[in-house]
């Protein structure tokens, strides 16, 4: 699922893209209307939604929305606006333009994440979200370690692919199949991205010889953003 992110501020633009990725959506960063229209034209996949700053004149957000809604190829894009405008008249005008949601300024990551999650959950029946999976750069040397009940040794391995929902790894040392199987609960999956330690709880979902797939059960918003930032910089846009 692709979503345009049309923001004049690089910092907010990147933050929104990381946030979308943590929700199973690939953000396409654009600084203005022309970049957004070019992205839509060049993408091989359809654009499902767009987050558009309508206050900044350089971004030309209002003009972009009009063009998207006038084009039969983009008329169905679900548009979320980012704005300081919250009065009744402004909200009515946005609804008349076909806006399906809005994010209020000043920008707040926690509030924005919660709002976006609610918006996309509401749209879930229209298109299924899927986590994007990447293969880490070998030079990053991504390693993972954890413990399981009934096994005295630390289990460790090399991460071979990674997504917001989990990872696949190659175990460094053999572990008896009866001890580490699908459905094995793990209280803390420990790995480092850059200098940031991440340790979500999880569960084994598949085991084949020395390869193991893990699913994250929960992750803090801070760790979510660290993981999203790492993945986003490696998927290309």
VOPA-778602 format. One record per residue (C-alpha): x, y, z; residue number from 1; residue in one letter. Coordinates in Angstrom, 2 decimals. Example, Ala and Ser with C-alpha at 12.3 -4.5 7.8 and 13.67 -1.06 7.14 Angstrom:
<sites>
+---------+---------+---------+------+------+
:       u :       v :       w : resi : resn :
+---------+---------+---------+------+------+
:   12.30 :   -4.50 :    7.80 :    1 :    A :
:   13.67 :   -1.06 :    7.14 :    2 :    S :
+---------+---------+---------+------+------+
</sites>
This chain:
<sites>
+---------+---------+---------+------+------+
:       u :       v :       w : resi : resn :
+---------+---------+---------+------+------+
:    0.00 :    0.00 :    0.00 :    1 :    X :
:    1.50 :    3.36 :   -1.07 :    2 :    X :
:    0.78 :    6.80 :    0.37 :    3 :    X :
:    2.02 :   10.19 :   -0.80 :    4 :    X :
:    3.48 :   12.36 :    1.96 :    5 :    X :
:    3.44 :   15.95 :    0.72 :    6 :    X :
:    5.18 :   18.15 :    3.30 :    7 :    X :
:    7.52 :   21.11 :    2.91 :    8 :    X :
:    9.38 :   20.25 :    6.13 :    9 :    X :
:   11.90 :   17.41 :    5.54 :   10 :    X :
:   11.85 :   16.50 :    9.24 :   11 :    X :
:    8.06 :   16.11 :    9.40 :   12 :    X :
:    8.00 :   14.45 :    5.97 :   13 :    X :
:   10.48 :   11.79 :    7.08 :   14 :    X :
:    8.74 :   11.29 :   10.42 :   15 :    X :
:    5.41 :   10.68 :    8.67 :   16 :    X :
:    7.04 :    8.17 :    6.30 :   17 :    X :
:    8.54 :    6.24 :    9.23 :   18 :    X :
:    5.18 :    6.33 :   10.98 :   19 :    X :
:    3.33 :    5.03 :    7.92 :   20 :    X :
:    5.83 :    2.22 :    7.50 :   21 :    X :
:    5.15 :    1.10 :   11.07 :   22 :    X :
:    1.48 :    0.86 :   10.04 :   23 :    X :
:    2.28 :   -1.30 :    7.01 :   24 :    X :
:    2.20 :    1.52 :    4.47 :   25 :    X :
:    5.00 :    2.75 :    2.19 :   26 :    X :
:    5.26 :    6.53 :    2.29 :   27 :    X :
:    6.36 :    8.36 :   -0.87 :   28 :    X :
:    8.03 :   11.62 :    0.32 :   29 :    X :
:    7.31 :   14.74 :   -1.76 :   30 :    X :
:    8.16 :   18.36 :   -1.03 :   31 :    X :
:    5.49 :   19.95 :   -3.24 :   32 :    X :
:    2.70 :   19.45 :   -5.75 :   33 :    X :
:    4.94 :   18.89 :   -8.77 :   34 :    X :
:    6.97 :   16.19 :   -7.01 :   35 :    X :
:    3.77 :   14.47 :   -5.91 :   36 :    X :
:    2.26 :   14.41 :   -9.40 :   37 :    X :
:    5.54 :   13.14 :  -10.82 :   38 :    X :
:    5.64 :   10.37 :   -8.22 :   39 :    X :
:    2.10 :    9.27 :   -9.06 :   40 :    X :
:    2.98 :    9.24 :  -12.74 :   41 :    X :
:    6.19 :    7.23 :  -12.29 :   42 :    X :
:    5.04 :    4.64 :   -9.75 :   43 :    X :
:    4.34 :    1.16 :  -11.04 :   44 :    X :
:    1.89 :    0.58 :   -8.19 :   45 :    X :
:   -1.29 :    2.49 :   -7.37 :   46 :    X :
:   -1.30 :    5.17 :   -4.68 :   47 :    X :
:   -3.93 :    4.36 :   -2.07 :   48 :    X :
:   -3.76 :    7.54 :    0.04 :   49 :    X :
:   -2.04 :   10.89 :    0.50 :   50 :    X :
:   -1.13 :   13.06 :    3.49 :   51 :    X :
:   -1.00 :   16.64 :    2.26 :   52 :    X :
:    0.06 :   19.88 :    3.98 :   53 :    X :
:   -2.51 :   22.46 :    2.88 :   54 :    X :
:   -1.10 :   25.45 :    4.78 :   55 :    X :
:    2.32 :   25.85 :    3.16 :   56 :    X :
:    2.21 :   27.84 :   -0.09 :   57 :    X :
:    5.35 :   26.13 :   -1.44 :   58 :    X :
:    3.74 :   22.70 :   -1.09 :   59 :    X :
:    0.64 :   23.86 :   -3.02 :   60 :    X :
:   -1.46 :   21.32 :   -1.17 :   61 :    X :
:   -4.90 :   22.68 :   -2.04 :   62 :    X :
:   -4.02 :   22.83 :   -5.74 :   63 :    X :
:   -2.69 :   19.28 :   -5.56 :   64 :    X :
:   -5.92 :   17.98 :   -4.04 :   65 :    X :
:   -7.94 :   19.64 :   -6.80 :   66 :    X :
:   -5.77 :   18.06 :   -9.50 :   67 :    X :
:   -5.93 :   14.62 :   -7.89 :   68 :    X :
:   -9.71 :   14.81 :   -7.62 :   69 :    X :
:  -10.12 :   15.99 :  -11.22 :   70 :    X :
:   -8.05 :   13.16 :  -12.68 :   71 :    X :
:   -9.98 :    9.87 :  -13.21 :   72 :    X :
:   -6.78 :    7.93 :  -12.45 :   73 :    X :
:   -6.30 :    9.53 :   -9.02 :   74 :    X :
:   -9.83 :   10.49 :   -8.00 :   75 :    X :
:  -10.09 :    7.55 :   -5.57 :   76 :    X :
:   -6.94 :    8.40 :   -3.59 :   77 :    X :
:   -7.88 :    8.77 :    0.09 :   78 :    X :
:   -6.69 :   12.21 :    1.18 :   79 :    X :
:   -5.66 :   13.20 :    4.70 :   80 :    X :
:   -4.74 :   16.83 :    5.24 :   81 :    X :
:   -2.19 :   18.27 :    7.65 :   82 :    X :
:   -3.34 :   21.70 :    8.75 :   83 :    X :
:   -3.64 :   24.28 :   11.48 :   84 :    X :
:   -7.23 :   24.98 :   10.40 :   85 :    X :
:   -9.75 :   23.47 :   12.81 :   86 :    X :
:  -12.77 :   25.79 :   12.75 :   87 :    X :
:  -16.15 :   24.50 :   11.60 :   88 :    X :
:  -16.05 :   26.29 :    8.24 :   89 :    X :
:  -12.64 :   24.83 :    7.40 :   90 :    X :
:  -13.72 :   21.30 :    8.34 :   91 :    X :
:  -16.86 :   21.57 :    6.19 :   92 :    X :
:  -14.78 :   22.82 :    3.27 :   93 :    X :
:  -12.40 :   19.88 :    3.65 :   94 :    X :
:  -15.29 :   17.43 :    3.68 :   95 :    X :
:  -16.67 :   19.01 :    0.53 :   96 :    X :
:  -13.26 :   18.43 :   -1.10 :   97 :    X :
:  -13.52 :   14.73 :   -0.31 :   98 :    X :
:  -11.03 :   14.65 :    2.57 :   99 :    X :
:  -11.32 :   11.49 :    4.69 :  100 :    X :
:   -9.28 :   12.72 :    7.67 :  101 :    X :
:   -7.09 :   15.50 :    8.99 :  102 :    X :
:   -4.06 :   15.91 :   11.23 :  103 :    X :
:   -3.85 :   19.06 :   13.30 :  104 :    X :
:   -0.73 :   21.16 :   13.75 :  105 :    X :
:    1.52 :   21.65 :   15.63 :  106 :    X :
:    2.94 :   18.27 :   14.72 :  107 :    X :
:    3.02 :   15.73 :   17.54 :  108 :    X :
:    4.29 :   12.23 :   16.79 :  109 :    X :
:    2.22 :   10.39 :   19.41 :  110 :    X :
:   -1.05 :   12.13 :   18.56 :  111 :    X :
:   -0.40 :   11.81 :   14.81 :  112 :    X :
:    0.38 :    8.09 :   15.09 :  113 :    X :
:   -2.83 :    7.43 :   17.01 :  114 :    X :
:   -4.89 :    9.45 :   14.53 :  115 :    X :
:   -3.37 :    7.77 :   11.46 :  116 :    X :
:   -3.82 :    4.34 :   12.99 :  117 :    X :
:   -7.53 :    5.04 :   13.54 :  118 :    X :
:   -7.95 :    6.40 :   10.01 :  119 :    X :
:   -6.31 :    3.42 :    8.31 :  120 :    X :
:   -8.07 :    0.93 :   10.57 :  121 :    X :
:  -11.32 :    2.47 :    9.37 :  122 :    X :
:  -10.21 :    1.95 :    5.76 :  123 :    X :
:   -8.87 :   -1.55 :    6.41 :  124 :    X :
:  -11.71 :   -3.29 :    4.61 :  125 :    X :
:  -10.83 :   -1.49 :    1.37 :  126 :    X :
:   -7.19 :   -2.57 :    1.11 :  127 :    X :
:   -5.02 :   -4.93 :    3.14 :  128 :    X :
:   -1.86 :   -3.60 :    4.71 :  129 :    X :
:    1.29 :   -5.72 :    4.60 :  130 :    X :
:    4.63 :   -5.15 :    6.26 :  131 :    X :
:    7.51 :   -4.45 :    3.89 :  132 :    X :
:   10.39 :   -6.89 :    4.35 :  133 :    X :
:   14.02 :   -5.94 :    3.68 :  134 :    X :
:   17.35 :   -7.75 :    3.61 :  135 :    X :
:   19.86 :   -5.95 :    5.87 :  136 :    X :
:   23.14 :   -4.72 :    4.45 :  137 :    X :
:   25.76 :   -7.42 :    5.30 :  138 :    X :
:   28.07 :   -4.66 :    6.55 :  139 :    X :
:   25.51 :   -3.81 :    9.24 :  140 :    X :
:   26.21 :   -7.18 :   10.90 :  141 :    X :
:   22.75 :   -7.37 :   12.42 :  142 :    X :
:   22.66 :   -9.94 :   15.20 :  143 :    X :
:   19.89 :  -11.07 :   17.53 :  144 :    X :
:   19.86 :  -12.96 :   20.81 :  145 :    X :
:   17.22 :  -14.21 :   23.22 :  146 :    X :
:   16.44 :  -16.86 :   25.83 :  147 :    X :
:   13.63 :  -19.41 :   26.03 :  148 :    X :
:   12.18 :  -21.34 :   28.94 :  149 :    X :
:   13.83 :  -24.72 :   29.54 :  150 :    X :
:   17.04 :  -23.94 :   27.65 :  151 :    X :
:   20.03 :  -22.74 :   29.70 :  152 :    X :
:   22.03 :  -21.12 :   26.91 :  153 :    X :
:   21.67 :  -17.80 :   25.11 :  154 :    X :
:   20.33 :  -18.31 :   21.59 :  155 :    X :
:   21.79 :  -16.05 :   18.91 :  156 :    X :
:   21.76 :  -15.66 :   15.16 :  157 :    X :
:   22.21 :  -13.46 :   12.11 :  158 :    X :
:   19.18 :  -11.48 :   10.90 :  159 :    X :
:   18.54 :  -12.40 :    7.26 :  160 :    X :
:   15.42 :  -10.31 :    6.74 :  161 :    X :
:   13.49 :   -7.78 :    8.77 :  162 :    X :
:   10.10 :   -6.08 :    8.77 :  163 :    X :
:    7.98 :   -4.04 :   11.16 :  164 :    X :
:    6.20 :   -7.26 :   12.11 :  165 :    X :
:    9.12 :   -9.57 :   12.71 :  166 :    X :
:   12.32 :  -11.11 :   11.38 :  167 :    X :
:   13.93 :  -14.24 :    9.98 :  168 :    X :
:   17.27 :  -15.34 :   11.32 :  169 :    X :
:   19.96 :  -17.96 :   10.82 :  170 :    X :
:   20.90 :  -19.58 :   14.12 :  171 :    X :
:   24.61 :  -19.63 :   14.99 :  172 :    X :
:   24.33 :  -22.80 :   17.09 :  173 :    X :
:   21.87 :  -25.70 :   16.85 :  174 :    X :
:   18.93 :  -25.82 :   19.24 :  175 :    X :
:   16.87 :  -28.97 :   19.74 :  176 :    X :
:   13.72 :  -28.81 :   17.64 :  177 :    X :
:   11.52 :  -29.88 :   20.54 :  178 :    X :
:   12.72 :  -26.87 :   22.57 :  179 :    X :
:   12.39 :  -24.20 :   19.88 :  180 :    X :
:    9.33 :  -24.74 :   17.72 :  181 :    X :
:    6.53 :  -22.66 :   16.22 :  182 :    X :
:    4.53 :  -21.00 :   19.02 :  183 :    X :
:    7.55 :  -20.79 :   21.36 :  184 :    X :
:    7.11 :  -17.57 :   23.34 :  185 :    X :
:   10.11 :  -15.24 :   23.73 :  186 :    X :
:   10.04 :  -12.57 :   26.41 :  187 :    X :
:   12.72 :  -10.38 :   24.85 :  188 :    X :
:   14.11 :  -10.44 :   21.27 :  189 :    X :
:   17.27 :   -8.34 :   21.55 :  190 :    X :
:   18.94 :   -6.65 :   18.59 :  191 :    X :
:   20.66 :   -3.35 :   17.81 :  192 :    X :
:   20.05 :   -0.92 :   14.94 :  193 :    X :
:   22.82 :    1.66 :   14.78 :  194 :    X :
:   23.40 :    2.41 :   18.44 :  195 :    X :
:   19.82 :    1.76 :   19.49 :  196 :    X :
:   18.90 :   -1.41 :   21.38 :  197 :    X :
:   15.48 :   -2.91 :   20.63 :  198 :    X :
:   14.00 :   -5.74 :   22.69 :  199 :    X :
:   10.34 :   -6.52 :   21.94 :  200 :    X :
:    8.62 :   -9.69 :   23.13 :  201 :    X :
:    7.68 :  -12.14 :   20.41 :  202 :    X :
:    6.87 :  -15.65 :   19.29 :  203 :    X :
:    8.46 :  -18.17 :   16.91 :  204 :    X :
:    6.18 :  -18.69 :   13.91 :  205 :    X :
:    8.24 :  -21.08 :   11.79 :  206 :    X :
:   11.36 :  -23.24 :   12.21 :  207 :    X :
:   13.28 :  -25.04 :    9.46 :  208 :    X :
:   16.67 :  -26.50 :   10.33 :  209 :    X :
:   18.89 :  -23.53 :   11.34 :  210 :    X :
:   16.42 :  -20.89 :   10.13 :  211 :    X :
:   13.80 :  -19.34 :   12.37 :  212 :    X :
:   11.02 :  -16.81 :   11.77 :  213 :    X :
:    9.95 :  -14.60 :   14.66 :  214 :    X :
:    6.94 :  -12.32 :   15.08 :  215 :    X :
:    7.02 :   -9.25 :   17.32 :  216 :    X :
:    4.13 :   -9.26 :   19.80 :  217 :    X :
:    4.46 :   -5.63 :   20.85 :  218 :    X :
:    6.85 :   -2.71 :   20.51 :  219 :    X :
:    7.06 :    0.74 :   22.07 :  220 :    X :
:    6.43 :    3.70 :   19.79 :  221 :    X :
:   10.05 :    4.83 :   20.21 :  222 :    X :
:   11.40 :    1.43 :   19.13 :  223 :    X :
:    8.79 :    1.31 :   16.38 :  224 :    X :
:   10.16 :    4.52 :   14.90 :  225 :    X :
:   13.79 :    3.32 :   15.17 :  226 :    X :
:   12.90 :    0.16 :   13.25 :  227 :    X :
:   10.80 :    2.06 :   10.71 :  228 :    X :
:   13.63 :    4.52 :   10.06 :  229 :    X :
:   16.11 :    1.68 :    9.42 :  230 :    X :
:   13.74 :   -0.15 :    7.04 :  231 :    X :
:   12.56 :    2.98 :    5.20 :  232 :    X :
:   16.12 :    4.00 :    4.29 :  233 :    X :
:   16.63 :    0.60 :    2.65 :  234 :    X :
:   13.45 :    0.11 :    0.63 :  235 :    X :
:   14.03 :    2.99 :   -1.84 :  236 :    X :
:   11.28 :    5.27 :   -3.12 :  237 :    X :
+---------+---------+---------+------+------+
</sites>
